Amino acid sequence: MPRVRGGTVVSVAEQMVEVLRQAGVERVYGVVGDSLNPVVDAIRRTDGIEWVHVRNEEAGAFAAAADAELTGRLAVCAGSCGPGNTHLVQGLYDAQRSGLPVLALASHIPSAQIGTGFFQETHPERVFVDCSSWCEMVSSPAQLPRLLRVAVQHALGARGVSTLVFPGDVAALPAANPTGTGSFLTEQAVAAPPWSQVQALAERLNAAERVALFCGAGVRAAHGEVMELAGRVLAPIGHSLRGKEWIQYDNPYDVGMSGLLGYGACHEALHEADLVVLLGTDFPYDSFLPGANTVQVDHDATRLGRRTPLELAVHGDVAATLRAVLPLLEQKTDRSFLDGLLTKHCKALEEVVGAYTKKIEKHVPIHPEYVASVLDELAAEDAVFTVDTGMNNVWAARYLTPNGRRRVIGSFLHGSMANALPHAIGAQLAVPGRQVISMSGDGGIGMLLGELLTVAKYRLPVKIVVFNNGALGMIKLEMLVSGYPEAEIDNGDVDYAALARAVGLPAERVTDPARVREVLAGALERPGPVLVDVVTDPNALSIPPHITAAQLKGFALAAGRTVLSGGVGRMIDLARSNLRNIPRP
């Protein structure tokens, strides 16, 4: 029996939108298309929810990911049959790997045509399986609203992507079941570790002479507990890129970051310790880990031990685990390991700090390090930075100063190009009162250049800073350290400010380093969207603090004038402050 509301038959599409509203969804990011028309029309006629018209479904998925990242709520994107769906895949991979609750609405060709090789036919129920934690297809109105509720709850519960596939003609059919009401999970239980694991962790921490902590994004709600642990066992604290924003601020034990974008003394800390404790990190680069003497704490048991052999695996929320183990720990008194690493860390930063401060007003092309450091100084205390994959990840890692309120969003696990601008679109819509800054590379912005039209259409006050070195900088670096001469990395001399002005965005191009601060300050203070195109030095590259002999040989063979290690922004001030705070006899 078709469902009727107010004398009008309710369609499947209307029922779907009503369920989304019950789940608190306010936006659907996508590009309209014939198989999606019933859903788009239902959104048009429903209060409290809007369609956000992006220029590429990939951008819609990235925008939804940033929306979910900042709000913690379900975010939705949509793609029409065929190419509309396949465009979604890139952004959905990013959301899935980042553990974000995103629902993808993937419409299909007419149900009677499925399997006939019809126009735009794909098999979305197969296409999306690898980038989703849940993927099912609606073939009958009778499956709704239950199947959509399952999709929503799976995205929220598993913290990943759910994909609901539905033929467009099914969406236009009358609903078969009442929509009803229902609530969804918004807060998950905290995983408490088994007491036996807590005791075993305490025994190892008490027995170790030199402890080092390495923190990832899983310490988000455990800053105080980690600081107390470090103070109890006198441990230096290193972090991954995703952990930086949650642990580096107000941290007297900071020794920097490890990995391909690393800096400071983190690598030494991990390799000189006789016990390394991994806290809430699924750090993928196992070659940077010591491979022994390691304990790992994570709320997801499937991550335990998959990067490095473990002496002990502890299944539990980081904060809950540390609260349980701290009463069992003895206060260590020998600060020599910690103080030695803090000294090494400060020295390492002081040795390279001049790379971005020396003769900055005269260096042309402009040092990208300098641009990032000025941006860090001028940005709001609660700014949201979205960062393109590539060298912009390096500048963000080394120059953006966390404070517990700022956010840094990037494709840190999937490593997709062109994420910064669409991430910024979703971020600005999700938190309209906050300053959103897109740190875009010229390669990234060129790939999804059409999203400037989205910013212009909605007049989103995103500040887009293009680090324009005319090249694929990270690929150049990869070639150099492998011994290959650079090839096919040239993006050309493109005036992105002129392109932005052509679509109606205020924009300015900067080639003189003396104007960097003035232009960036003006852009951040100006209402509405602004693009600043900064022409930067293509030879300003950065390599990890620890590289192999083979990589050094390759670099020597292929590199010309290259900055091997950029500066580190205001982190040098933190390192010096930590040294001053070391207790003296």
N, C-alpha and C positions, 0 to 999 in steps of 0.2 A: 504494500500500500504506500503510495507516494506520501511524503511528509508535507503537511500544509501549515503555513504560518501566516496569520492575518489574511486568510482567504487566498494566499498565493502559494503555489507549490514550491518547496525549497529544493534547490538543486544540490548535487553533490559538492560542487565548487563552493556554494554558500555555506554548506555544512563544514567544509574544510576550513574556511576562513573563520567561522564561528569558533571552532576548536582552537585555532591559532590565537584568537583573542583571549580565550579562556586561559591559554598558556602565557599570556602577557606579551605576545608579539605585537610590536608597533610598526614594523617595517618589513617589507619583502624586497630584496635587491634582485634586479634582473632586467632582461630585455624582453619586451612583449613579442608574442608570436602566435600564430593561429591556434596551435594546440593548447596554448596557455590562456586564450581569450576568455574562457568561462571563469577562470580564477581571477584574472585581472579585473574583469567586470564586477565580480563579487567583492573584491577589495574596494573598488570605486564606490560601491554602494554601502560600505560598512564603516561606521564611525570608529575612530581610534586606531586605524591601521592604514598605511599608505604604501604605494608602490614607488620604489626609488629606481628611476630609470638610469642605469649605467649604460656604457657604450659597448661593453663586452661582458659576457656572463662570467668569465674568469675574474674580472674586477668585482663583480657582484659577490662572488664567493669570498674573495679576500676581504671585502667590506664587511660581510656578515661575520667573518672570523674576528676582525677587530672589534666589532660591536659586541660579540660574545665575550671576548677577552676582557673588555672594560666593564661590562655590566654583570657578567656571570650568568646572564639569562640566555634563554634560547634565542638564536638569531636565524633568520630564514633567507635563503636565496632560491632562485628559480631559473630553469632553462627550458626552452621549448624543444620539440622533438628534433632529433638529428644533431646538427651542428650546435644548436643552443645548448644541448646537454654536454656535448664533448668539450665545449669551451669551459664549462663549470669545473671540469676535472682538476685542473691545476690548482685552483684556489681551495677546492675541497681536500686535496691531498695535504695542503698546508694546514688547514683547520684540523684534520684528523690527526696529523702527527703532533700538533700542538695541544691536543686534548681539549678542544673547544666544542661546546654544545651548539652545533649547527645542523639545521634541517634543510635538505635540498629537495625542492619539488621539481621532479623531472617528468615533464609531460611526454607522451608517446604518440605515435601515429594512430589513426583510427583503428579501433580494436579489430574490425573485420579484415584489415589489411596486414595485420602482424604475421610475418612469416612468408610474405609474398614478394619481398624485394621492392616494396613500395617506395615512393619518393621520400627521401630523408630517413629511411628506416635504419635504425641501429637497434641494439638490444641493451637498453639502459639498465635493465635488471642484471646484466652481466658487466657492463662497462663500469658501473659504480661500486662493484663489490670490493675492489682492492683499496678504494679511498674512503670507505664507509665502515662503520662498525655494525651497521644494520641497513639492509637494502631489500625491499620487497615491492611487488607490483600489485596494484589494485586492478582487478578484472571485472568486478561487479559492485554496484552501489551497496549491496548488502554487507560488504566488508567494512564499510564506514559507519560511524566515526571510529570504531574500535581500532582499526589498523593505524589510523593517524595518531590516536592517543598512544599506541604502543611506540610509534616512531618518535614522538615527542619525548616520552619518558625514557626511551633508550638513549637518545642524545643527551639528556640531562643526567641520567644515571651513569652511563658509561663515559661521559665527558668526551664525546666524539661526534662524528657525522652520522646522521640517519638520512637515508635517501628513500623517498616515497615516489615510486614510478606510477603513472596513471595515464591511460589513453585520454586524449582531449575530449573524445565523444562521451566517455564515461563521466567526466567531470561535468558535462552539460546535462546529464540525466537527472531525473527526480531522485531525491534521497529516499532510501528505503527504510531507514531507521531514525528514531528521534535522536537529536544531537545530545540532549541531556546536559548535565553539568558535571564537572569533575575538577579535582585539583591535581597538581603535579609536584613532584619532588623538587624542592628548591634548596634544601640543605642536607648534606649527606652526613652519615655517622662518621665519627673519628675512629680510625683503626688504632686500637691499643695493643702494644706488643705483648706477647706471652711473657710471664714473669721469668721463666727460665732464660729467655733471650736477654732480658734486662740484666739479670745477674751475670750472665756471660759477658755482656758488654762492659759492665762495671769492672769485672775481673781484669779484662784486657786493658782498659783505660788506666786502672791503678797500677798494673804491672809495667806498662810502657814508660820508658824514660823520655822519649821524644815523640810527641803526638802532633799530627797535622790534620786539620779539618779541611774538607773540600766540599763546597756547598753549591747546590743547584736551585732551581726554581721551587723545589719542594720545601725550602725554608721560609717561604712567603709569610707564614704566620708564626714563625719561630725565632725571630730576630733576638728577642730577649733571652730565650733559652740557649741559643747558640753562643751568645756573648758570655753567659754564665758558665757554660761548659768550657769555653776557651780560657776563661779566667781561672777555673778550677784546675785544669790540666796544663795550663800555660802553653797553649797551642797556637801557632800561626794559622790564619784562616785564608784560604784561597777560594776562588769561585769560578764557575763557568760563566759564559756570556749571559745565559738566561738567569743565573743566580745573582748577577751583579746588582740589579736594582733592589734586591731584597736584603742583601747582607753587607754591602760595602759601606753604607752610611753609618755614622756613629760607631765605627769599628776600630778600636785601638790595636787589633791583632791582624789587620789587613796586610796581605803580601801579594795582592794582585790576582791575575787571571792566568789560567793555563789554556793550552790548545793552540789552534792555528792563529788566533788573534791575540794570543796572550802577551803579558808583559810582567815585569817585576820579578819577584823571587818565588812565585808560586811553584814553578817547576822544581826548584831546589828543595823547597819545603816538603813536597810530596816524596821526593826521592831520597832525602836525608833522614826522614822520620823512620822510627821503627814500628809505628802504627799510624796508618792513614784511615781516617773515618770519612766515608762518603755519605753526605747528608742530603737526601732529596734530590739526587742528580742521576740522570741517565746519560752522562757524558759519553759521547760516542767514540772519541778518539783514544782508543786503548793504548796507542803508542806513547801517549803523554802520561800514562799512569804507571806506577812502579811495577805492577803485576804481582805483588806479594805484600804481605803484612797489612792486609786491607780488610776493613769492616764496612758494611754498607747498611744504611737505614733507609727504608722506603715504604710508603703506604701501599704500593703496587708490588705484590710478591713476584709478578712475572719479570720484573726488572732486576731482581736480586741476582748478582753474579753473572749477568750476561755480557758485561764489558771487561771484567777482570776476575781472576780467582779470588775467593774470599776465605778469610779465616773464620768469619762469622757473618751470617745474614740475619738481619733484624727486620721483621715485618711489623711496621707500625708508622703512624704519623710522626713526623720529626719532632714537633713540639711535645706531643704526648710521651714519646719515647724519652726525650731528654728530661722532662719533668719527673719521669719514673726513675731514671738512672742517677740523677744528680745527688739525691740524698745518700747514695751508696759510694760516692767518690771521695777519695782523700785529696786534700789540698796539696798540690805539688809546690815545691819551693825553689827548685832550680830553674832559673829563667834563661840560662845560657842559650838553649836551642831557640827559644822564641826571640830573644833579643838579638841573637846573631842573624836570624832571618829578617827581622825588621830593619837591621842595619844594611843587609845585602839589598833588600827591597828599595830602601831609600837611595842607596848608591846607584842602583841600576836605573832608577828614574832620573836622578840628577845627571847621569852621564848622557842621557838622550834628550833632556828637556830643552836644550838649546836648538834642537832641530826645528822647532816651531816658533821660537822667540827671537832668534838672531836675524837682525836686519829685515824684519817682516815688511816694513813699509817700502822696501826696495826690491824685494824678491818678486820677479815676474817670470812666468805665470805664478799666481798666488798659491801659497802653501795651503793645501786642503786642511792640514792640521790646525792652522791658524783660524780658518773659517769655523771649524768645529769648536775650537776653544772659545771664540767670541760668541758663537751661538749658545754655548753652554752658559756663559756669563749673563747673557741678555734674556734668556728664556724664563718663563714664569716658574715659580716654585712647584706648581702642580702641572706643568706642561706634559703633554703626551707627544713623544717623538715616535714617528714611524720611520723605519730605516730600510733602505734598499739593500739587497744582498750584494756582496762584493766589497770594494774598499770602504764603502760607507759603513759597513759593519765594523771595520777597524776603527774608523774615526769615532763612531758611537761608543765602542768598547773602551777607547782610551781617553775620550774627552768629555763625555756626558757624565755629569756628577749626580749620582742618586742621592735622594734625601728621605726616602720613604713615602713620598707623595708623587713624585714624577713616575711616568711609565715609559718604557721603551718597548716597542712592538716591532717585530720583524719576522721574516721567514727563517727562523734560526735553526729549525730542524729539517725542513724540506729544502731550504736553500733556493727558492724560486726567485728569478729576476722579476723586477717590475712590481713588487708588492707594496712599496712605500706609499705611492699615491692612492691606490684603492683602499689600503689599510687606513689612510688618513680620512678618506671619505666616510667609512664606517665609524671611525673613532669620533669624528666631529658630530655626526648624527647621534651617536650614542651618548656623548657627554657635551652637549652644545655650549655649556658655560665655560669650558676649559680651552686653553690654548693648545692647538694641534699643529705640529711642525713635521712636515714630510722632508726627510733627508734623502733626496732622490739622486741617483747617479744618472749621467746622461744616457747610459745604456738602458737603465730601467725605465726612465720616463719616456724614452723613445719607443719602447716596446708597447706601452699602453698609453700612448699620447692622447688618445681619444678621451681619457678620463678627465682631462682639463675641461672638456665640454660639460661633464657632469658637475664639476666644481662650479663652473660658470652658471649652469642652469639653476642650481639651487643656492647660488651665492654663498657657499659654505666658506666660513672664515679661515680656511686652511692656509697656512704659510708654507709655501713650497720652495725649498732651497735646493737648487740643482748644483751638484758638484760636477762641473762640466770639464772633464779632462780630455774629451774627444776620443776616449778609448775604453775598452773593456779592461779596467785596471787589474782586477783580480785574476783574470785569465792571463794577462801579461805576466803577472807575478808567478803564476803556476808554470808558465812556459820557461821563465828565467831559472827557477830553482830546479827544473828538470833538465836544464841544459839546452832547451830549444830556443832558437831565435824567435822573437815575436813575429807573429804573422796573422793577418786577417782580424786584427783587434781594433782597427781604426773606425771610429764612429763619425769622423768628419767634423768640420768646424761649423756647428749648428748654433744659431742664435735662438735659444729657447724662450728668451724674453720676448722676442718679436713674434714667435708663434703664440705665446700666451696672450699678448695684446691683440692678436688677430681674432681670438675667440672671446675677447671682451674682458680679459683679466688684467688688472694693473700689474706691471712687471718692470724689472730693471736688470740690466746686464752690468756686471762688475768685472773690470779687468785690472783696476788699480788697487793694490792692497791697502792703500791709505784710506780707501772709501768703504772698506768692508764693514767696519763697526757702524758707521753712519747709515749705510743702506739697510743692514740687518735690523738695526734699532727702529728705523722708520717703518720697515715692513711689519715688524712685530706689534708696533703701536697702532698701525692703520687698521680701521675696521674692515671686515670683509676679506676676501681672498687676495693673496699677493704671491707672485712668483719672483724669486731672485735667482738669476742665472750667473753663477760665479765661475769664471774661467780659471781652472786650477792646473797645477803642475802635473803632467802625466807621468813624470819620473818620481813622484812622491809615492813610494810603495812602502810596505811594512811587512816584515817577516817575523815568525815566532821567536821568542827568546831562546828557544832550544831547537837547533836544526842539525841534521845529520851531515857527516862529511861529504856524502854524495851530493846532497843539496847545495852545500857550499861550493863544491867543484862545479856543479851546473851553473850556479850563479856567477862564478868567476868567468866561466866560458861565455856566458850570454849577456851579462849585465854591463851596462855602461854607467852613466851617472845615476845612481839609485840611492835613495834614502833608505837605509836598511832598517832603521827603527825610528818611528815618529816620536813626537813628544807624548806627554801623558796628561796634559791639562792640569786642573787643580788637584789631581791626585798626588802630585808631588808635595803639595801643602799638607795633605793628610799624612803622608809618609813622614815628613819632617816633624809634624805635630806628635805622631806616635813615638818617634824617637825621643822627643823632649819629655814625654810622659813616662819613660822608663824609670822605675825607681832607682835611685842612686844610693850607694852605701853611706 
